[in-house]
């Protein structure tokens, strides 16, 4: 049982690192941000959902809140990308993606 617990903890830590890293990378996307964000956000949501579903009752509150914080950090980074866009069409598309992402977090 201890090995299963350690394995689950490692997977959750990897998920948290992945979400954190993506929140940093998304702000640095310079080429084709709309296309890249459209592909990556569903994956990040899936990572967050899978990580949260693998929790036991003992860890669930702390780690679930950390997962949610990382998903919110992605939304904040995406908001920064939206503000940097010069082309109105791309800006509007990114704002729409951000809106849908935020709704999925609820």
N, C-alpha and C positions, 0 to 999 in steps of 0.2 A: 504494500500500500504506500510505503514511503517513496518508492521509485515512481509510482504513478503520480503522486503529489508533486514530486520534483519535476517530472516531465511536463505536467500541466502548468506549473509555475514558469518553466522555461518557455513554453509556448506563449503564455500570456505576456511574459516580458518581451518576447520577440514581437508580438503584436503591438505592444505599447511603443517599442522602438520604431517599428515600421510606421505607425501613425504619426509619431513625433517627427520622424525624418521627412515624411511627406508634407507635413505642415510647413517645414522649412523649404523644401524643394519647390513647392507650388508657387511660392513668392518669387522664385528665380526663373520661372519659365519665361522665355523671351520669344520663342517662335511658336506659332500656332497654339496659343493658350487655350482657345475654345476646344479644339480637337483633343488636346492632351487632357484637359480637365474632364471632358465628357467621358473619356475612357477610364480615367483613374478614380474618379469619385465613387462610382458604384463598387469598385474593388475595395476602396477604403471603408465604405459602409459595410460591406460584407465581412471584412476583417473585424471590424468593431462588433458586429452582431455575433459572429462565431466566437470571438474571444469572450464576450459577455455570456454566451450560452454555455460555455465550458466551465463556468465558475461553480464552486460548491457554495453552500449557504454561508460558511464561515468567512470566506473572503469576499463575497459578492458585493457588499456595500463599498468597501474601499477601492477595489479594483474596478468595479463598474463606474464609479465616479472618476477614476483616472482615465478610463477608456473614453468616457463622455467628454472629459476635459480635452483630450487629444483630438477628438472629433470636432469640438468647438474651435480649437486652435486652427484646424484645417479651414473652417468657415471664415475665421478672421483673416487668415492668409489669402483666401480667395477674395475676400472683400478688398484687400490691398491690391490684388491683381486687377480687380474691376476698376478701382480708382486710377490706376496707372494707364489704362487703355485710352488711346487717343481716338481711335476709330469708333464712332458711335454705334455702329452695327455690332461690332465685337463686344463693346462695353455692355450693350443691352442683352446680348446672348449670355454673357458671363453673369450678369445680374439675375437673369432668369434661372440659370443653373444654380446659382447660390440660393435663390428662393426655394427651388425644389429640394436642394440638399438640406436646407434648414427645416423644411416641412418633414422630411424623412427622419430627421433627428428627433422630432417630437414623437 
